[in-house]
Amino acid sequence: MSENEEIAKPYHHVGILGGGAWGTALAIVAAQSGRQVTLWARDLASSKVRNARGSPLLQAVEFTATREKALQAETILLALPAQHLRSLLFKLPPELASPVVLCMKGIERGTGKLVTEVAAEARENWKFAILSGPSFARNVVQGMPTAVTIAARASLARRLQATLGNSAFRPYASEDMVGVALGGAAKNVYAIACGIVIGLGLGENARAALLARSFAELRRLGRRLGARDETVMGLSGLGDLVLTATSITSRNYAFGVSLGKGGELRDLLAPDAPLVEGVATAPALVLRAQMLLIELPIAEVVSEILSGAIAPRDAVPRLMTRPFKME
């Protein structure tokens, strides 16, 4: 077998930790690609139906309440909230040899670390990859065309591409883990901002302007962190930002719309409310930028709104009265 053929050889058994919307969607993708799939979830009853009602492919997925059973797979997909990543990694056996794919979007609150950095710090000898891109779980479950990015060292990225890729789910391989991790996290913060603008009734012109300036912030921070421009301009950067910041299907955008319309933070962040990753990511994104002496005016305003320090409508002048400058 040639080197190229070996690189593209798929993993036959995929383990997934996390039975939420994205975990079940990825389980269906892997099953559709012909893989053996074992999914671990805390609540098996809900994981079998969430965003996947009526999918015959879900019948091919083995659900387990035993985490160790899913860890026996050839590659492991982690589809859990980003803020739980560090604690989860320390719960897994340190001798785990299977490649681990990070399928979450966020920046660790309190440290400002990307999920890829958290993973490398917690388990420095493991093989990690990250999967991100413009993808609503519901569309994936429905078999609608979806393109994402899988970043890792080249040989691992190609094997994961072969493992999960099919006619509807198209993973593009990359080696830029920093760019993919940053784009997937930051877009949630900017989606909240764009939602606030629409909720305030400021119009689509204002949202378009905010979206463009948000991308400028993302690109500026990406360059300082060493991300490639083509990654930030690609699926996991600009592509995911546009999707998340313009569709009411996005939890982060919908959250921002509700805030702009006068919704109370305590109600929108109630324990039974949908998870909005951008809420925890906003202060973490600002922290990381401050460490690098980079200004992110939009992210800073979002963070202040979420902390309750400023009301959404009072934040508008902060952004609109900044000094004029060359674009």
Buried (B, 14 or more C-beta within 10 A) or exposed (E): EEEEEEBBEBBEBBBBBBBBBBBBBBBBBBBBBEBBBBBBBEEEEEBBEBBBEEBEBBEBBBBBEEBEBBBEBBBBBBBBBBBBBBEBBEEBEEEBEBBBBBBBBBBBBEBBBBBBBBBBEBBEEBBBBBBBBBBBBEBBBBBEEBBBBBBBEEBBBBBBBBBBBBEBBBBBBBBBBBBBBBBBBBBBBBBBBBBBBBBBEBEEEBBBBBBEBBBEBBBBBBBEBEBBEEBBBBBBBBBBBBBBBBBEEBBBBBBBBBBBBEBEBEEBEEEEEEBBBBBBBBBBBBBBBEEEEBBBEBBBBBBBBBEEEBEBBEBBEBBEEEEEEEE
